[in-house]
């Protein structure tokens, strides 16, 4: 009977440790920044710019794209 109680205690401790580790991993995964978050932040930033500043940003991006196409 002592061996059964000992095994039960070991399995209970292992279950608690495993559950805790799983919760920590899920929490850490949800904290990770995803690429979609960066894109949404960029779009919010662009939307917050004035039309003149937005025009300069778009023009700079367009010029960068055109120069890269010429290099290829």
TAJORA-V375948 format. One record per helix or strand of 2 or more residues. SS is the DSSP state (@ for helix, = for strand). FROM is the first residue (numbers start at 1). LEN is the number of residues. If there is no record, write none. Layout:
# TAJORA-V375948
ss->SS from->FROM len->LEN
ss->SS from->FROM len->LEN
This chain:
# TAJORA-V375948
ss->@ from->2 len->30
ss->@ from->35 len->14
ss->@ from->51 len->21
